[in-house]
């Protein structure tokens, strides 16, 4: 759907090599028993490896793409504001009818039926009415989503990494310094935005991290990892068989989304 041509996954081969295996589970080092689950046969190790690598490549190119995340952040702020107005009995400020599915969900978020009444068509169909809302945040953010006038994105982490680790060595000390610097920037900008936000936030922040594959020590158990059957019949974690998967590091992201258009040639600092 995104049009990307990489991160191909060999699903037919993975499915053809699925097997049932019993893997142990326990607490700390104590084994409590075994549980049956899907495992991959020995011929599927490279397809399983490509599956994880494909996921790793999709983070920066699709899932965490600045346009995708920018739209998600504006959409989140819009929904939060609608829920606030509905709970404060200020439904007239939303711009939707009292029985609109979005208003019903905002008033009764614990209701399963209210949640099931929401889909893409309901949200997109509500945007023209939301743009006429008396509430300035609802009006502006719905217009931004409808017209795709998203906040301008500055990838803070990449710019900090260029300054601290220009050769992209990725050493532990460099990563720690980058993390500390990004945290300090995030804190300062959040504080400034809170004081100068007026009716809507001047900055939106996207601080996220995701591990493409968690080793055994970090997973939630034997069902939370890819088990590979060896030629000898043993079951091992994929990270123990693949040096590539074992070497993958956590993908980290810090983006600052600004509501003001940047002048040509301006760089975020």
N, C-alpha and C positions, 0 to 999 in steps of 0.2 A: 504493500500500500504506500510505502514511503518512497519507492523508486530506487532504493539503494541496491547496488549490484554486488556488494560483498557480503560476507558473513553467511555464505551458503551452508546449509546443514543437510547432511545425507540422511533424511528421515527413513527412506525405504530400507537402507542398510542397518540403521539402528533398530528398527522394528523387527527386521528379519533375524537379528541376533539377540533379541530379548529372551531371557531365560528366567526361571524361578529359582531363587536360592535362599538359604537360611543364613542369616547374619546374626551375630551375637549382639546383645545390648546389656547395659548395666549401669552402675553408678560408680564414677571414678574408675578404679581398676577392678572392681568386683563385678563379675559376670552374673547376671540374673536369669538369663535364658536366651532363646533365639526367636527370631521373627522372620517369617517368609516375606520376600519382597522381590521386585524385578531387579535383575542384574544383567550386565552386558557380557556377551560371550567374548572369548579372547580375540576373535577376528574384528571386533568392533572398537578396539581401543583407540584407533586413530580417528574414527568417526565421532567417538565420544569426546576426544580431545578437541576436534574441530567444533563440536557443539559448544564447548565452554569458551573457546577462542572467539567464536562468532558472537556469543553473548557479550564478551568483553569489548568487542569492536562496536557493538550496537549502542553501548552507553554514550560515548562522545558524539556519535554520528546521528543517532535517532532519539533515544530515550532522554538524554540530557542535552539535546540540541537547544541552543539559546532561544530559538523561536518557539519550540515546543514548551520549554519550561517557562518562558515569558508569558505565554498564553495561559498556562496552568496557574501561574501566580496571580494574574489578574482575575481569572475565573474564581480562584479561591477567595480572594478579597471580596469579590462581588457576592458570592454565596454567604460568606460570613456576615456581611452587612445586611443582606436580606433576612437572615436568621435573627440578627439583632433587632431589626425593625419589627419583625413579626412577633417576637417574644415581648417587645415593649408595647405591643398593641398599637403600633404605628403602621398598620398595613396600608393605609392610604398613601404613605410616602413611598411605598414600593412601586406602585404604578400598575399592579396586577389585581385581578378580581379576587375576592376572598376565597373562592372555591378553586382558584388556579392550583394545579398540582404542585407547583413550586412553593406557593404559600402554604398549602396543606402540609408539605414536608417540613417547611421551616417551623410551623407551629407544632407538629407532631413528629419529630425526627425518629422517635422510637417505634413508630407505626410501620410495620412491614408493608402494608398495602400502599401507604403514602410513598415509600421508597420505590416500590415496584411501578408506580405511575410515572416515574421520571425516566426519560431517555433523551437521546440527542435532539429529537424533533421537538420535544417539549421545551428544552432550553433554548434552542435556536429560534423557535417560534415566539418565545417570550421576549427576546432581545428588542424588537421594535417598540414594544410597550415599555420596557424598562428604560429605554433611552429618554422617555418622556417623564421619568420619575422626578418628583420635586427634590429628592435627596441627591445632592451633588455627586457623591461617590457612586451611587447606583447608576446615575445617568451617564457619567463619564466613562466608567469601566465597561458598561454595556455597549457604549458607542465604540470604545476601543476594540472590544471583541468582534463586534459586527463588522467594523471597517478595517480590522487587522492593523490598527495603529498601536502597536505594542510598545511597552517601555523599551528604551534603548539599553542594550546589554553591554556591560563591561566585565570580562572574565578576569576577576581580581586574582584568582589563584595563578593563572598563567602569567600574568604580568609580574606578580611577586616572584614566581619561580624563575623567570628570566633574569631578575635582578640578583637573587640569592644563589641560584644554581644555573648559570648561563650555559654550561656544557651539558646540562640535563644528566648529570651522573646519577642522581637519584639515591645518594647515600643517606643513611639514617640521620646523620646530623643535619643535612640539608633539608630533609623532609620535616624534621622537628622544627627547624627554624621557619620554614614556610608555613607550617601549621600555626605556630605562635603568631607570626606576622598577620596571617589571614584572620585569626581570631581577634586580634587587636583592631584591625581595620573594621571588621564586622561590628564590633562593640561600639566603636566611635561613630560609624555611620548610622547605626541603629539609634544611638542616643541623639544624634543631630536630627535625624528624620522625625523622631518623636516630638522634638521641640519645635520643628518648623513644618510639620505636616499639614497644618490647617485642617481642611475637611477630608483630605485623602493623603496617604503616605507619599512622600517625595521619592523614597527609595523602597524597592522590594528586594529581598535578599533570598538567594537560593544557595543554601549551604547543605550539601548532601555528600554521602559517600556510599559506595556499594562494592562489595567483594564479589568478583565473578565466580569464585569457587571457594568455599570454606573448607579448610582441612578438617580432619577428624576431630582435632582438639577444640575446634570452634563451632562444630555443627551441633544440631539438636539431637543427634542420634543416628543410627544406621540407615534410617529412611530419608535422611536429609543429605545424602551424598550419592555419588555414582560408584557403584561397586562393579569391579571388573573381575571376571573369572580368568585365572591364569591357565596356561596349558596344563599345569599339574593339577588343576581342579580347585585350587584355593581361591578365596574371595579377598580382594584387596581394594583399598580406596584408590580412585583414579589418580589422585595427586601423588600416590606412592609409585605408580607405574609410569607417569608422564612428568618428565623434567620441565616441560613447557608449562603445564598447568600448575606445578608446584612453584614455579618462579613468578606467577602472576601476582601483582600487588593490588591493593585496594584502590579503586578509582575514586578520587576526591574532587569535589567541585565547590567553588565559591564564586557566585556571580552577583554583581550589583546591577539592578535594573532601575534606571532613572527615568522619571516622568518627563524630564525636559529634553528636548532635542539637542544633541551635541552639535556644535558648529564644526564645519568641515576642517579636518586637520587636528581637531582636539583629541587628546588622549586622556584616558582615565588614569589618575595618579592618586 
